[in-house]
Amino acid sequence: MKKFDMGYPHDPDDLNRCLILLDAVPEFKPRMKELSSLSDEWSRLVCCWGDIEKSFISEVGLNWSKGHSAPRTHELMRDAIAGKGFSN
């Protein structure tokens, strides 16, 4: 199957928009695995989505309700996108 050049969340701001969508339309969450077929980046992010989401919510809360900076989440996202896994 050919992978497409699709956009994916590059940073915590992008991630926040995704999480807001999933909060507004919870029916999408069980379908996250379908995004894996769009690109290698999406595939890597989907594999780590739960951990990335937990990190973001812990650091700053949904829609930045608890803070203004999410460096740990950004690091997790960069590592996932690059295929490095997590540096716990």
C-alpha positions as CSV (number, residue, x, y, z in Angstrom):
1,M,0.0,0.0,0.0
2,K,1.4,3.4,-1.0
3,K,1.8,5.8,1.9
4,F,0.6,9.4,1.4
5,D,2.4,12.6,2.2
6,M,-0.1,13.6,5.0
7,G,0.2,16.2,7.7
8,Y,0.6,15.0,11.2
9,P,1.0,16.7,14.6
10,H,4.5,18.2,14.7
11,D,4.4,19.8,18.1
12,P,2.3,20.2,21.3
13,D,0.2,22.9,19.7
14,D,-0.8,20.5,16.9
15,L,-1.3,17.7,19.4
16,N,-3.6,19.9,21.4
17,R,-5.8,20.5,18.4
18,C,-6.0,16.8,17.8
19,L,-6.9,16.1,21.5
20,I,-9.6,18.8,21.4
21,L,-11.1,17.1,18.3
22,L,-11.0,13.7,20.0
23,D,-12.6,15.2,23.1
24,A,-15.3,16.7,21.0
25,V,-15.9,13.6,18.9
26,P,-14.9,10.6,21.1
27,E,-16.1,8.2,18.4
28,F,-12.8,9.0,16.5
29,K,-10.5,7.7,19.2
30,P,-11.1,4.0,18.6
31,R,-10.2,4.7,14.9
32,M,-6.8,6.2,15.6
33,K,-5.1,3.1,14.3
34,E,-6.5,3.9,10.8
35,L,-4.2,6.9,10.7
36,S,-1.2,4.6,10.7
37,S,-1.8,3.9,7.0
38,L,-1.4,7.6,6.1
39,S,2.4,8.0,6.7
40,D,5.3,6.6,8.6
41,E,5.1,9.6,11.0
42,W,1.4,8.9,11.8
43,S,2.2,5.2,12.3
44,R,4.9,6.0,14.8
45,L,2.7,8.6,16.6
46,V,-0.3,6.3,16.8
47,C,1.9,3.6,18.4
48,C,2.9,6.0,21.2
49,W,-0.3,8.1,21.3
50,G,-1.5,7.1,24.7
51,D,1.8,8.0,26.3
52,I,2.1,11.2,24.4
53,E,-1.4,12.2,25.4
54,K,-0.9,11.4,29.0
55,S,2.3,13.4,29.1
56,F,0.6,16.4,27.5
57,I,-2.4,16.3,29.9
58,S,-0.1,15.9,32.8
59,E,2.2,18.8,31.7
60,V,-0.3,21.4,30.6
61,G,-3.9,20.0,30.5
62,L,-6.3,19.9,27.6
63,N,-6.3,23.2,25.7
64,W,-3.3,24.4,27.8
65,S,-5.5,24.7,30.9
66,K,-2.7,24.1,33.4
67,G,0.4,25.5,31.7
68,H,2.0,27.1,28.7
69,S,4.9,24.8,27.9
70,A,5.1,21.1,27.2
71,P,8.8,20.3,26.7
72,R,8.6,16.6,27.8
73,T,5.6,16.0,25.4
74,H,7.5,17.7,22.6
75,E,10.5,15.5,23.2
76,L,8.3,12.4,23.2
77,M,6.7,13.5,19.9
78,R,10.0,14.2,18.3
79,D,11.4,10.8,19.4
80,A,8.2,9.0,18.1
81,I,8.3,10.8,14.8
82,A,12.0,10.0,14.3
83,G,11.4,6.3,15.3
84,K,13.6,6.6,18.3
85,G,11.0,5.5,20.8
86,F,10.9,7.1,24.2
87,S,13.7,8.3,26.4
88,N,12.2,7.6,29.8
